[in-house]
Amino acid sequence: MSISVSTLTKVYGTQKAVDEISFTAKPGVLGFLGPNGAGKSTTMKILTCFIPQTSGTATVCGFDVVKQPLDVRRHIGYLPESNSLYQDMYVKESLGFVAGIHKLHQPEKRIAEVIEQTGLGPEQHKKIGQLSKGYKQRVGLAQAILHNPDVLILDEPTSGLDPNQLIGIRQLITELGKSKTIVLSTHIMQEVEAVCDNVIIINKGKIVADETLTGLREKNNSSSLENIFISLTNR
Ligand SMILES: Nc1ncnc2c1ncn2[C@@H]1O[C@H](COP(=O)(O)OP(=O)(O)OP(=O)(O)O)[C@@H](O)[C@H]1O
């Protein structure tokens, strides 16, 4: 399994944000859904070694997030919810900077590939601060996939994008999901229908559904995903 999480718990002070969750993920796109404050970003931050868990374990490509963080970082790409980019850097320069962190061989070639893949071509000579929100999001995605990781963690990657850009990014996620394990957090149920193979719904720090998209619908009398979400998270 590319991701394996076992009885993972995170407590902030007195707030239990993640409560003994266990799940696995393999190549494909896993929708990671839940209401605001359910614990999605917290789980993603633990998987990407940004914060430590309180208890339980998580491994990425067999590497433990606490004991082997450097190995985990080599295998994972992360687009955080608040995608903080260096506004004064040029697009290509920022990708060169990230390539340096990953010590990539032939960075120029890989940067050109990723610019093509993320549709950044027309904007590649601009400073990040001059880009529209959608293109900034593409830069974040380009940075996340630059080292060709096996696992991608995308925290609301399409929030605030226009319908044309949405389609482009969703196509890219679908394409990447053919070979990589993608954990995708989103509040857009249409997006889940469009790109996800499997779905986890988390509510108040606990997993309330972990199914294939078709399995989830069958179990809930073919109800819409929106209705399933509402019924599982209003308990
Ligand atoms: N650094 C922190 N200190 C204290 N509490 C925190 C911290 N980060 C998150 N929390 C709390 O943990 C809970 C889970 O937050 P988290 O950001 O993981 O939710 P989420 O599912 O990603 O929500 P959203 O959909 O709004 O992004 C919330 O109650 C939140 O207030």
The ligand as an ORCA input file, in Angstrom:
! r2SCAN-3c Opt
* xyz 0 1
  N      -2.848     24.437     15.039
  C      -4.010     24.159     15.604
  N      -4.229     24.415     16.918
  C      -5.406     24.113     17.509
  N      -6.437     23.533     16.874
  C      -6.286     23.267     15.577
  C      -5.074     23.563     14.863
  N      -5.228     23.164     13.578
  C      -6.470     22.644     13.477
  N      -7.112     22.717     14.667
  C      -8.467     22.234     14.964
  O      -8.531     20.864     14.600
  C      -9.796     20.566     14.010
  C      -9.564     19.957     12.638
  O      -9.035     20.959     11.756
  P      -8.600     20.657     10.269
  O      -7.967     21.909      9.735
  O      -7.822     19.416     10.218
  O     -10.021     20.437      9.576
  P     -10.417     20.288      8.041
  O     -11.228     19.057      7.945
  O      -9.217     20.397      7.183
  O     -11.362     21.559      7.838
  P     -11.605     22.520      6.547
  O     -12.525     21.785      5.631
  O     -12.285     23.724      7.175
  O     -10.274     22.855      5.932
  C     -10.573     21.882     13.985
  O     -11.435     21.888     15.092
  C      -9.501     22.934     14.111
  O      -9.985     24.096     14.754
*
